[in-house]
Amino acid sequence: MDQSIPATEITALLGRGTRFEGKLHFEGRVRIDGVFKGEVKSDDTLIIGDGAEVHAEIDCGTVIVRGGIIHGNIRAKSQLEVHAPAKLIGNIHSPSIFIDRGVEFQGSCRMDSLENQGTAAGASTNGPKPAAAKEKEQARA
């Protein structure tokens, strides 16, 4: 990617009144103000504007929700910001999460590094065990 692009510049815009359905993969900063259904993947920044309607699984570096309605799970590798008057229905996972007063959020929240999820999801026997598993092992001994 061209390093001369300022960090605040929007590289693509799905404006109000537009509808898109499918998979969106991008570099840079993308803003959605219209209707989007599908999947969004990037290591960069996704901005969801006020008035947007998003039905998607989102996996990005940074996600900034300025308003709108989001149905789907959000995974942000770096940070997630959700500002009022947003409505978010789905699970969120990011090491840094900000949720503004006035946001409607229905789902679960997980705050840890996304890299840790791969080892936790796998059947790793070398990592730390949950307290319940330790208690069961001690009861058997």
SEDOTOR-375738 format. One line per field, with one value per residue (C-alpha): x, y, z; residue number from 1. Coordinates in steps of 0.02 Angstrom, whole numbers, always signed. Layout:
% residues N
px <- X ...;
py <- Y ...;
pz <- Z ...;
n <- NUM ...;
***
This chain:
% residues 141
px <- +0 +60 +128 +96 -92 -133 -200 -362 -402 -547 -492 -668 -846 -1010 -1121 -1300 -1428 -1312 -1337 -1202 -1206 -1052 -874 -773 -583 -483 -326 -334 -490 -664 -824 -998 -1147 -1266 -1333 -1207 -1240 -1104 -926 -792 -608 -457 -305 -347 -490 -677 -790 -978 -1071 -1233 -1377 -1285 -1367 -1241 -1281 -1107 -970 -833 -648 -537 -388 -489 -678 -758 -947 -1013 -1196 -1310 -1371 -1254 -1314 -1167 -1008 -861 -680 -557 -372 -321 -473 -662 -756 -945 -1021 -1202 -1330 -1269 -1366 -1258 -1331 -1194 -1038 -882 -700 -553 -409 -470 -656 -746 -936 -1017 -1163 -1324 -1267 -1387 -1284 -1351 -1221 -1065 -901 -727 -574 -411 -290 -362 -199 -238 -402 -314 -225 -378 -493 -375 -356 -196 -142 +9 -81 -161 -318 -480 -511 -653 -538 -404 -532 -592 -413 -377 -539 -483 -311;
py <- +0 +176 +246 +426 +411 +508 +401 +502 +491 +381 +266 +203 +255 +163 +318 +345 +273 +135 -52 -185 -371 -483 -491 -334 -349 -187 -91 +85 +163 +119 +205 +129 +247 +141 -36 -179 -366 -498 -507 -375 -420 -307 -270 -85 +30 +13 +160 +134 +299 +360 +298 +141 -29 -171 -358 -433 -530 -400 -443 -288 -206 -59 -35 +134 +138 +317 +264 +155 -21 -171 -352 -472 -509 -388 -441 -297 -342 -171 -77 -57 +106 +114 +288 +339 +323 +155 -6 -163 -338 -468 -521 -413 -462 -342 -303 -121 -79 +88 +92 +263 +302 +288 +141 -6 -166 -343 -480 -536 -444 -520 -412 -499 -517 -605 -704 -788 -856 -979 -1067 -1060 -1131 -1274 -1425 -1362 -1461 -1354 -1191 -1141 -1235 -1156 -1165 -1291 -1410 -1395 -1434 -1590 -1653 -1624 -1716 -1868 -1875;
pz <- +0 -36 +128 +72 +109 +269 +412 +415 +228 +175 +33 -10 +33 +23 +36 +94 -25 -85 -58 -71 -39 -38 +28 +59 +77 +81 +128 +202 +279 +217 +273 +257 +266 +162 +174 +175 +191 +193 +259 +292 +314 +329 +436 +422 +479 +449 +492 +503 +491 +567 +461 +401 +408 +415 +421 +420 +503 +527 +553 +543 +625 +692 +689 +726 +736 +727 +728 +625 +653 +651 +653 +665 +757 +762 +786 +793 +807 +875 +941 +932 +963 +968 +980 +1011 +934 +869 +890 +893 +897 +900 +991 +1000 +1025 +1036 +1155 +1169 +1174 +1198 +1208 +1223 +1338 +1238 +1130 +1121 +1133 +1136 +1139 +1228 +1245 +1251 +1285 +1248 +1105 +952 +938 +1105 +1035 +919 +1063 +1175 +1041 +1000 +1112 +1191 +1343 +1383 +1425 +1590 +1635 +1695 +1882 +1860 +1763 +1898 +2034 +1941 +1921 +2106 +2154 +2052 +2134;
n <- 1 2 3 4 5 6 7 8 9 10 11 12 13 14 15 16 17 18 19 20 21 22 23 24 25 26 27 28 29 30 31 32 33 34 35 36 37 38 39 40 41 42 43 44 45 46 47 48 49 50 51 52 53 54 55 56 57 58 59 60 61 62 63 64 65 66 67 68 69 70 71 72 73 74 75 76 77 78 79 80 81 82 83 84 85 86 87 88 89 90 91 92 93 94 95 96 97 98 99 100 101 102 103 104 105 106 107 108 109 110 111 112 113 114 115 116 117 118 119 120 121 122 123 124 125 126 127 128 129 130 131 132 133 134 135 136 137 138 139 140 141;
***
